[in-house]
Amino acid sequence: MLTMVINLGAYATEIVRAGIESFPHGQTEAGRALGLRPIHMFRLIILPPTLRAIYQPLAAQFTLVLLGSSITSAISANELTSAANLLQSINLRTFETYVVVTFMYLIMVFAFRGLLAIGYTLERDDRRRNRRRSESRDQTKSWSGMASPIRSHPALAVRRGSP
């Protein structure tokens, strides 16, 4: 089991590293030019597209480890499949025992993938909310205290003055 955890850690680290390195360096330079601190640059600029890039492979890797842990039962680690082996040897109901174990694995996989999807959706919604706030702030800054560009345009002023 320790070997599986170390293997998962290595794969997950590589997936995250590849996701961060796939990010265009021009955007980090733009964040530096805007004067963002490194922590804000990472949280607001680098992290959202990186999460989108690494969500699928990371979820697949966690699912593989969850399902691969049943193989360790053959080696003697106690987990769901080995408990099912023990139970079916006691009550001699092989089919019913393994159907229940199959559904338990399916529930665990779907619950895990659902939790990852919820985290991804919350991050995406937060990003959209922040984008809307910044757009509304930009609109109020650009038009507040200024004359309307349609009324003050020189071509329209000439037309208004001519009969």
CORGI-V982641 format. One record per residue. N is the residue number from 0. NEAR is the number of other ideal C-beta (glycine too) atoms within 10 Angstrom. Layout:
N,NEAR
N,NEAR
This chain:
0,11
1,7
2,8
3,16
4,10
5,10
6,14
7,16
8,10
9,10
10,17
11,16
12,10
13,12
14,18
15,16
16,11
17,13
18,20
19,15
20,9
21,11
22,16
23,10
24,8
25,8
26,13
27,16
28,11
29,13
30,18
31,13
32,8
33,10
34,8
35,16
36,10
37,11
38,8
39,12
40,19
41,15
42,12
43,13
44,18
45,18
46,16
47,16
48,16
49,18
50,17
51,14
52,17
53,19
54,17
55,12
56,16
57,17
58,17
59,13
60,17
61,17
62,16
63,14
64,15
65,16
66,12
67,12
68,16
69,16
70,12
71,16
72,17
73,10
74,8
75,7
76,15
77,11
78,13
79,16
80,18
81,16
82,14
83,20
84,16
85,12
86,17
87,16
88,10
89,9
90,9
91,8
92,12
93,13
94,8
95,11
96,19
97,15
98,12
99,14
100,18
101,11
102,10
103,13
104,16
105,10
106,10
107,14
108,15
109,11
110,10
111,14
112,14
113,10
114,11
115,16
116,12
117,10
118,12
119,15
120,10
121,10
122,15
123,13
124,10
125,11
126,16
127,10
128,10
129,12
130,10
131,10
132,10
133,10
134,10
135,10
136,10
137,10
138,10
139,9
140,10
141,8
142,11
143,7
144,5
145,9
146,9
147,8
148,9
149,7
150,9
151,10
152,12
153,7
154,7
155,12
156,11
157,9
158,9
159,8
160,7
161,6
162,2
